[in-house]
Amino acid sequence: MKAGAYAPNRPEVTLYAMSGDDIPMYFDMNNLTPKQQADHAVNVDLLGHQQVSLMAISKPEDYVAVYDDFRRPPYAALLQRFHELQSSLGLPMVPLDHLVYAPKDSYYEAAAAKLPPVAMINLLMVSPSNRALHTDEAGIERNLKLNSKFHFAEHAAGFGIPTPETLITAQPLTGNPEAEAFFTRHGGQVMLKMTGFAGGRNVASVENCSAGDRYLADYDDAAPVILQQKIPLQRFQEWTIDLHITDREISVDNVRRIMLADGLWIGNLHHVDYPLTPEQEAILINVGEYARSFGFGSADGNNFGIDFFKGPDGEIVVTEINPRWTAGLFSSELLKRLQVDRDAVAYYDLVAKDRCLEYLDYVESRLPGRSSTAFEIVPLGFMPFDVDVAGQPFVSVWSIVIGDFPAYRSEAKQRFGPQAFPNADKVPL
């Protein structure tokens, strides 16, 4: 049986098993700091969204491993409703009886114990956390390099990859001559980066060494630190590209704008018009060649994400690479299947727990092909855990809004109240 982090759309009968794998890549799970424990818990919970979306971007013969929490009320009813809505779009869905339920704290071990009759296991990334489903020690060693911000900082320039000026240094920053000089050189416009959680949670904007040391109070004193020149968002736009890498070739799967709220990733803007020139694409394909030089890619193909900035004169600046499935890959695949020909926003937001089914009734009235408004909504996923907002339980939902996002924001808030959909207010459209 094949097992690894392959690209979507495999012809084999496949089990998709995806949970939070970033923290276990680098840290002893029995000896985490409080910050690492919190980061890992959030990452694991967030992957519930992706597990739901996998039902709609796979095929009826496939299986998806999902958290046991999807069996609890009201989440079981929400899962059934998501499946009905996605099926009504004509998508070739994974049937509900092909879901493999597993406790989130022993997700991979339980999935391995209940392994259905499949020819392939498709993972988010090859990591020590999912060893129960693979024996790819070489893949773990490869990803230890490629998923490391420090490894990329050390090797990117030598491969001709354009990156911001970057310094790898030690703690504390205060009194550290090279760190002090770095802040001075860049006028306090500096990003601090640490290994660990994806989605921007181990990245912070800091204006001086003292601010950096305050941020680092949650980290081990011996952990190395990356300082990187901050890219001016007034002039540059932040993007992600997914490459499909085989052992023979590299191709572009999708390109999308990154959307952040309070420094954290909340979603992507998928443009219909291809946003790269041939010269820009060649720069990013070269990053894929960098990954291949470290053994990334297979005959079946693997997904590889790149975070980059586009400048006003067409310049490309690469800030991070991800040798795994990216969150935007899920929404991109669904948009392809629906053959969407308009710009679309895929993002996370919050709905009051007691109004979730009402929200899905609203979504049904705005599904593609059923809405007379300037926008349409596709339900992508949700997280089967309560989110506390001022003492009230909310549910995190993942949706695609096709077309006029401001019109959607206005109508949804008018219907569900100003407290609903707080992230919609932060989407820069």
N, C-alpha and C positions, 0 to 999 in steps of 0.2 A: 504493500500500500504506500502511495506517495503521501508525504506530509510536509507542509511548508507554507510560506506566505506567498501564494501564487496570485497572479492577476485574476480578475473576475472572468466569468463566462467560460469556465472550463467544461469540456464535453463529458468528463468523467462524472459518475455519481459521486457527489461530494458532501462531506459534513463541514459546515462552516462553524468554527469554534473561535470566538473572539472575545477576550476580556482585557483587563488592564495589564500591560506587559512592560511598561517603561521602567518603573522603580526596580522590579526584580532583575532587570538586566545588569544593574551595577551594584546593588546593595544587598546585604544580608537581611533577609526578611524577618529574622528573629532579633535584629539589633538595629531597628530604625529609630531615627530621631522623631519627636512629635510632628515636626514639619513633614517628614517623609511619610509617616503614617497617615497624616491627613491628606497629603497629595495622592497617595495610592488609593485610599478609600474613595476619594472623589473620582479618580480615573476609572476605577472598577464600576462605580455606580453609573457614570456617564455612558459606558459601553452598552448599557441597556438599550439606548436609542438605536445604536447600530445593529444590535441583534434583531430588533423588530424590522428594520429596513432590509435586512438580508432576506426576509421572506419574499420581498418584491423584486430583488435583483438577482435571484437565483433561478432554478427551474424546478418543476414539480417532482422530479426524481430525487432532488437534494434534501438534505437535513440541516437544521440549524440548532445549535446548542444555546439555550436561553436560561436565564436565572429562574430558580424556583419561585422567586417573588412574583413572577408573572401569573402564578396560580392564585395569588391572594386577591380578595375583593378590595377595591373595585377594579384591580388591574387585569384580572382575567376577562372581565367584560370589555375593558378597553382594548385588550389584545384581540379579542374576537371582532370587535368593531373596526379596528385598524385593518384587519385581514379582509373583512367584507368590503371596506371602502377601496382598498388597493386592488382587490379582485375585480371590482366593478369597473375599473379602468381598462380591463382587458389584459392585465399583466399575467404571465404564466407563473402563478404563485407556488411557493413551497406550501403544501397542505399543513393544516394545524396538527394533524396526527404525525407529522414528520418533525415536530419539535422535540428536542432532547432536553428535558428539564434537569438543571444541576444547581446545587447550592452555590452562591457566589463566592463563598470562602474556600470551597474545594471544587471550583468549577471545572477545571481541566481534568482532575482526577476522576470526578464523577462522569464526565463526558467519555473518558476512556473506558470506564467500567460499563457504560451503556452503549458502546460503539455500535452504530447501525451498520448494515451491509453496504459499505461504500468503497470506492477505489481511491479516493483522495480525501485528505483532511486539509482544509484551507484556513490558515491562521492569520491574525492581524500582523504578527511579526514572529520570527523565530527567537525564542527567549528561554531562559532557564525556567520561567514560570509555567511554560506549557510542555515541559519535558515528558509529561505523561502521554503526550500524543505524538512524539517524534523522537528520533535518535540522532538528530543533526547537530552534533557538537561542533562541527566545522562552521555551520551556519551561525551558531551562537558566537563563536570567536569572531567571525566576520562582522556580525552586527554590533559586537562590543566596540569595534573600531568605527564602523560607519554611522552608528547612532550616537556616537560621542561628539559633543560640541568641541571638546578639547582636541580630539584627533583631527577633526575637520579644520580647526584653527591652525593646527601645526602643518597640515599637508596641502590645503587648498591652493595657496599661492604657487607652490611648486608645480601644480598641474595647470597653471594659467587661469584659474578661476577668480573672477573679480569679487573681492569681499571688502567689507569695511576694515579699516585698520583695527587690529585685534591684539590684545596683550593677555597672555596667560601668566598669572602671578599668584602670590601666596597671601594668606591672612596674617595679621590685620592689614588693612589698606592704609590706615593712618600711620604715618612715619615710614611708609614703604616708598623709597625714592622713585622707583619706576612707575608705581601707581600714581603718585602725586604728579609726576611729570606728564602722565597720560591725560589726567583730568585737565591740567593746565593747557596742554596742547590742543585739546578739543573744547575748551571753554566750558567745561562742565556738562557737555552734551554727550553723555556716556550711558551705554546699556551694560548692566551687570548680568551675567548668565551663569547658571549652575546646572550640573547634570541632574536629571531626574524626570520630572513630570512634563508631559507635552501640553500644548495649548496655551503657552505663555505664563504658566504658574511658577516657573523657576527663572523668569526673566524680569528685570526691573530697571526702570530709568532712575539713575542716581546722579546727583549734581556734584558730589565731592566724595572724598574718602570717608568722611564721618558718616554721611548718609549710606554709603556702601556697607560700612561696618554695622550700622544699625540693622540693615536688611539681613546681614549675614549672621545675626545673633541666633537665628533659627537653624543654623547649619553647624556641622562639625568644624571645629577650629582648624583641623588639619586639611580640610577640603580645599583643593585649588580653586581659583576664581578666574573667570574670563571677563575682561573689560573690552568693550567694543564701541567704536565710534558710532554715535547715534545718527541714523538716517533722518534728515529733515522731512517730516510728513507734509510740510507745506509745498514741497517740490516733488516728492517721490510718492508713488503708489505701491502698496504692498500686495503681492500676488503669490499664488502657489501654482506649480505645474506638476502633474503626475506623468511620469515616463513609464512606458512599458519596456522592460529590459529583458531580452533573451540572451542566450550565449552567442547569437549571431547578429542581432541588430537592436537598435534603440528607436522607439517611436513615441510621439506625444499622444497621451490618452486624453488629457483635458487641461485647460488653463482657466483659472478663476481668481477673482479679487478676494483678499482676506478682509473680514470685518471683525473689528475688536470693540469690546465695551469694557471700560475701566481696566484696560490692559489685558483682558482675557478674550480669547477667541469665542465668538458667538455664532459665526456662520460665514457663508461665502456668497458672493455675487457672481453668477454664471452668465457671461456675456455670450450672445449669439454670434457676434462678429469676432473672428479670431484676432486676438490682441497682440500678436507678435509678428515682427518682421522676420524674414529668413535669417538675417544676421543675429537677431536676438535669440531665435530658436537654436541656432548653431552653438551659441554660448552655453545654453542650458543643456543641450544634447551632450556637450563636452563634460558637464557635471555627471551625466550618466556614464560616460566613458571612465571618469574618475572612479565611480562605484564599481564598474566592471573590472578595473585594474586591481581591486581588492577581492575579486571573486564573486561579485553580485551578479545575479541573472541565472537563468536556467533554460533548458529547452522549452519548458512550458510557459516561461515568462513570469516576471515578478514586477510588482508595482514599486515605484520609487518616487517620493515626493521631494520637491525643492521649494523652499520659501525664498522669494527674491523681491527686490524693489526695481521698479522702472522709473527712470529719471526723465526730466523734461526734454532732454536731447536724445532720448532713446537708449541711454546707458542702462546696463543691467548690473545689479549688485546682489550677490547671493549671500544670505545670512544663515541658512540652516538647511540640512538635508535629513530625510526620514526614510530609511530603508524598510518600509512597511506600507500597509494600507493607510491612507489619510482619510480624515472624516469627510472631506469633500468628494472623495472618490465614490462614496455611496450615493450622494445626491446626483453626481454627474452621471452615474450609471442609470439611475431612474429617469433622468431627463432624456437620455439617449433612447431608452425603451419607449418613452412616450412621444418621441420625435417632436419635442418642444422647439418652437421657432421664435421665441421671445426671450428677452432677458428674464432671469429668475433669481430669487433670493432664497437660499436654504439656511435656516437659522434656528437656534434654540430660543424658546420662550416659556413663560409660566402661565398656567391656567388654574383657577381655584379647583381644588380636588372635587368638591361637590357639584361642579359645573362641567366636568370633563366630557360626559356623554352628551350634554347639551352643545358643547363646543364641537364635538364630532358631527352632530346633526347639522350644525352651521357649515362645517367643512363639506359635508355631503352636498349642500346646496351650492357650493362654489367649486366643485370638482371640474376638471377640464371637460369641456363639451356640455356642461350643464349650467354654466354661469353666463348671465347676460351683462355682468359687470366688466370693468376694465381689468380685472384680475381673476386668477383662478388659484385654488389651493390644493396641494397634494399632501396627504398625511404621510410622513416619512418614518417617524418612530416616537417613542416616549420612554421615560425612565420609570421603573416600577418601585419608586421610593418617594416618600413625602419630602417636599422642600418647604422648610419653615420660613414664612414671610410675616414678620410682626406677629408671631404666635398663631398664624393661620396656615393650614396645610395647602400647598400648591403642588401641581404636577408639572414636570418639565416635559414639554412636547417639542418635537423636531418637525418642522413643516417646510414645504417649498411653496413660495408665493410667486406665481408667474404673472408677469405684466406689471401693473401699476401698484407698486408697494405702498406709496403714501395713501392711495385710495383704500387699500386693504387695512392699513393701520387705523385710519379714521373710522371705517365701518365697524371693525372688530371692537375697538374701544367704546364706540357708541353703544354697541350691543351688550358687551360684557363688563363695562365700567372702567374707570380710569386706572384701577389697580391691576387690571389684567394686562398681559402682554407688555411688561415693563421693558423688555429688550427691544421691542418694536420702536420705541422712542429713541433708541441708541443706534439704530440702523441708519447710516449716513445717506439716506435717499429722501 
